[in-house]
Amino acid sequence: MTDAHIEQAFLYEPSEAHPGWHLWRLRDRNRFNTQFGDLLLRIESGPIARIRMAPHQALTNANNNIHGGALLGFLDISLFAGAHHLGATVMMSAVTLDLQAHFVSAGVPDQPVDALVELVRETGSLVFLRGTMVQGEDDAHVVLSFTGMMKKVRAKKA
């Protein structure tokens, strides 16, 4: 699979409905990522990428909080989207090598969830990231903190 083919698999463009944000989603609506809906991305100061998900009922648990597995799935997608948005190279075909999350509090389903992703370092084959997942006014509700490491997988020549 070529890099161009991989990039064609994702829709990544400025959002008309949300000025200042980019839209991120897989074009194939039959993949796991689509469980999280269309994601929004923008650059914050730092630089930090803010990736936003609008939770829905199917992502909740019996306590009516966002399921921890759903938060981890969104986090994994956010690492790729955030690193790409911050300019890391060859991220579309990267794989997760390490992802550590520390749950701080429950995610509530009636507010957007934002992953704040910081690109710590990029080498020729690795990308190191860290950040927090937050909700609420001024990001006051911290849901979890995380670190992650991605391995770049370069397309094989035909």
C-alpha positions in Angstrom: 0.0 0.0 0.0 1.5 3.4 -1.0 1.5 6.5 1.2 -0.8 8.2 -1.4 -3.3 5.3 -1.1 -3.2 5.5 2.7 -3.8 9.2 2.7 -6.7 8.8 0.3 -8.3 6.5 3.0 -8.7 9.6 5.3 -10.7 12.7 4.9 -8.6 15.6 6.3 -9.7 19.0 5.4 -10.8 22.4 6.9 -14.3 22.1 8.4 -16.9 24.4 6.9 -19.2 23.9 9.8 -16.5 24.7 12.4 -14.2 27.6 11.3 -10.7 27.2 12.6 -11.0 23.4 12.9 -10.1 20.5 10.5 -12.3 17.5 9.9 -10.8 14.0 10.3 -12.4 10.7 9.4 -11.9 7.5 7.5 -13.6 7.5 4.2 -14.5 3.8 4.6 -17.5 4.0 7.0 -17.2 0.3 7.8 -14.1 0.6 10.0 -13.6 0.8 13.8 -12.7 4.5 13.7 -16.2 5.5 12.6 -17.6 4.5 16.0 -16.3 7.9 17.2 -18.0 10.0 14.4 -16.3 12.9 12.6 -13.4 14.2 14.7 -12.4 17.9 14.8 -8.8 19.1 15.0 -7.1 22.4 15.6 -3.7 23.6 16.8 -3.5 25.2 20.3 -0.5 27.0 21.7 2.5 24.9 22.6 2.0 23.6 19.8 -0.6 21.1 20.9 -3.2 19.5 18.7 -6.8 19.5 20.1 -8.8 16.5 18.8 -12.5 16.7 19.7 -15.1 13.9 19.8 -18.8 14.3 20.4 -19.7 11.2 22.6 -23.0 9.3 21.9 -25.0 6.7 23.8 -23.3 3.7 22.2 -20.0 4.8 23.8 -21.4 4.8 27.4 -21.3 2.1 30.1 -23.9 0.9 32.6 -23.1 3.9 34.8 -23.9 6.3 32.0 -20.3 7.4 31.7 -18.1 7.1 28.6 -16.8 3.6 28.6 -13.0 3.4 29.3 -12.5 1.3 26.2 -14.1 3.9 24.1 -11.8 6.6 25.7 -8.8 4.4 24.9 -10.0 3.9 21.3 -10.5 7.6 20.8 -7.1 8.2 22.4 -5.3 5.8 20.0 -6.9 7.6 17.0 -6.1 10.9 18.5 -2.4 10.1 18.6 -2.4 9.5 14.8 -4.6 12.5 14.0 -2.7 14.8 16.4 0.7 13.8 15.2 -0.3 14.3 11.6 -1.9 17.7 12.3 1.3 18.8 14.1 3.3 17.9 11.0 4.9 14.5 11.9 5.8 12.7 8.8 4.4 9.3 7.4 1.8 9.0 10.2 -1.0 7.6 8.1 0.6 4.1 8.1 2.1 4.3 11.6 1.4 1.7 14.3 1.1 2.2 18.0 4.1 0.7 19.9 3.2 2.0 23.4 0.2 3.7 24.9 -0.1 4.4 28.6 -3.2 6.0 30.0 -3.9 7.0 33.6 -7.6 7.5 34.3 -8.3 10.5 36.5 -12.1 10.8 36.4 -15.1 9.6 34.5 -15.9 11.0 31.1 -19.5 12.4 30.9 -21.4 11.7 27.7 -23.2 15.1 27.4 -20.0 17.1 26.7 -17.4 17.0 23.9 -14.2 15.1 24.8 -10.9 16.7 23.8 -7.6 15.0 23.5 -4.7 17.5 23.9 -1.8 15.9 22.1 1.8 17.2 22.3 4.4 16.0 19.9 7.4 15.5 22.2 9.9 14.2 19.7 10.1 12.7 16.2 12.9 10.6 14.9 13.3 8.8 11.6 11.2 5.9 12.7 9.5 6.9 16.0 7.1 9.6 17.3 6.7 10.3 21.0 3.6 12.0 22.3 2.0 13.0 25.6 -1.1 14.8 26.8 -4.4 14.8 28.6 -8.0 14.2 27.7 -10.3 16.8 29.0 -13.9 18.1 29.1 -15.7 21.2 30.2 -15.2 24.9 30.4 -11.5 25.8 30.4 -10.6 22.0 30.2 -11.3 21.9 34.0 -12.5 18.2 33.9 -9.4 16.0 33.3 -10.5 12.5 32.2 -7.0 11.0 31.8 -3.4 11.6 31.1 -1.3 9.7 28.6 1.9 9.0 26.8 2.3 7.2 23.5 4.9 6.0 21.1 4.2 5.4 17.4 6.4 3.5 14.9 6.4 4.9 11.3 5.8 2.2 8.7 7.0 3.2 5.3 5.1 1.9 2.3 6.8 -0.9 0.5 7.9 -0.2 -3.1 6.0 -2.1 -5.7 
